[in-house]
Amino acid sequence: MSKSQETALIKLFFGLCVTAALLLPETALAAPWDSTATKILDIFTGGLTRTFAIIAVIASGIAAIAGKLSWDWTIKIVVGIVLIFGSASIVDYVIAGASA
């Protein structure tokens, strides 16, 4: 093994060690980010957002029936709302399937 290959291997090993250390929750300071992410999830799936989603579905349905909005847009609105509110369940389902 040449000197440059040894140096490259040492750098790779050092980089992997640093990456592994940073992935530890204590080192990465994951707790503040975890609580922030939970707050953001609560904002997107909270009561006020749910009320706006219900109003959006009602309004788009009425507009589509009246011919003011295409059914294509109405379906996109409903699918978007389903993805926003169902995202936590979808991720939990995927994680459960991957760990089985």
Protein Blocks (a to p, Z undefined) as FASTA:
>chain_A
ZZklmmmmmmmmmmmmmmmmmmpmklnommlmmmmmmmmmmmmmmmklmmmmmmmmmmmm
mmmmnopacfklmmmmmmmmmmmmmmmmmmmmmmmmmmZZ
